[in-house]
Amino acid sequence: MSTLLIQNGTLITAAGRSRSDILCRDGRIAALGEGLSAPEAAVLDAAGCYVLPGGVDAHVHLQMPVGEFTSTDDFYTGTVAAACGGTTTLVDFATQERGQALPEAVALRRGEADGVVAVDYGLHLAVSDAADTTLRALPELARQGYRSLKLYTVYPALYLEDDQILRLLAAARAAGLLPLVHCENRAIVADRTARLLAAGQTAPRWHPLARPAVAESEAVARVLALAEVAGTPVVIAHLSCRRSLAEVRRARARGQEVYVETCPHYLLLTEKEYRRPGFAGARYVLTPPLREPADVDALWPALAGGEIDFVSTDHCPWNYRGMKDRGRDDFSRIPNGAPGIETRLALLWSEGVGKGRLTPERFAAVTATEPARRYGLYPRKGTIAPGADADLVVWDPAREVTLRAAVLHQRVDYSPYEGWPVRGYPRDVVLRGRVTVRRGEFVGARGQGMFAYGQGV
């Protein structure tokens, strides 16, 4: 493999910053230090830039089928967009249909991604039943390198009853898998949705009222109680509100091991987006919904202080025209989800580091190091150190970009952040020592990514 020498940059990791060159050889970081030389190496000059660990996005939904539609980014277009945004590793889902053997679901998903992805990837095991066959499959899948289990408390095809969740939490603990849980009370959601629709309240603006903060916080409290009984650490997926954060604080005060994920949209957008004229609010129909300004204000200090562990995108793109507009007469038929795989780092840097809410070191932690730690990827991923994969982002802190769907690489016809100005943007992106994005443009190859779990991480 080729040798790459990155010179003149300032390295930023979760542990600190330093002036250092980086020598990359055979896909790994071979050496760090000032004044490094390697005559055979290609040289990448990072003068005036930071060098960050490649981003780890631990929650995405590429080519995900839901009913008649499939999310618009496939494993190639979505991973190209990820790379252009500074993400070099992502974690998607192998979702089990009810009654399907879990290893079959995994094999099918691997068949869709392997040989296609442009960045490295892993898969959460998304489980829809707690049958004995599912439980028996978990230890072997863990031995194959799978690290995590996704559980749902909502959605007709995916939800699990409390007794099933309890069984799966215990089985996850025994197999060494970390559960990631989507928390909403489905009875509250079903009741509120039915009442709103019966009253003729069908527009996107009613979506947040159908899934109120109490529906999330109740499910968070219940899942944490089940996890306490099972003795199992858990990750709360896409936490959106201060009520849920309060439940996490209570569980941690009891001594529970709880991790928290949030997303850029919960840090930057509020429920006012649903009140846009006409049907425009449908662009922001995602689950859990956007919350009140007071929730946004609560999440930032929790992220800075370590109460929220990392930021993922929950990238789930549906075109506004032809997909989202299916729900013009019924907000509950609008496909849930929004794009964001390409804009996560730029938004968090501009709105977090740029506005003094996050230090650069904390930025590196929440976008790379902490998700890598939680899902068994660290120290191969998520840091800059000898022996780690040479997954690196040359970050230009002075570059100003206005986010627009027309110039992003995500394959979807809108951006939730259309017209949003950011300062700080990826210039070059390196995947395992190979320059994959140069001056903002993808120069890598289809299929260059690899399955990142079970690779001696």
Secondary structure, 3 states (H helix, E strand, C coil): CCEEEEECCEEEECCEEEECEEEEECCEEEEEECCCCCCCCEEEECCCCEEEECEEECCECCCCEECCEECCCCCCHHHHHHHHCCEEEEEEEEECCCCCCHHHHHHHHHHHHCCCCCCEEEEEEECCCCCHHHHHHHHHHHHCCCCEEEEECCCCCCECCHHHHHHHHHHHHHHCCEEEEECCCHHHHHHHHHHHHHCCCCCHHHHHHHCCHHHHHHHHHHHHHHHHHHCCCEEECCCCCHHHHHHHHHHHHCCCCEEEEECHHHHHCCHHHHHCCCCHHHHHCCCCCCCCHHHHHHHHHHHHCCCCCEECCCECCCCCCCCHHHHCCCHHHCCCCECCCCCHHHHHHHHHHCCCCCCHHHHHHHHHHHHHHHCCCCCCCCCCCCCCECCEEEEEEEEEEEECCCCCCCCCCCCCCCCEEEEEEEEEEEECCEEEEECCEECCCCCCCCECCCCCC
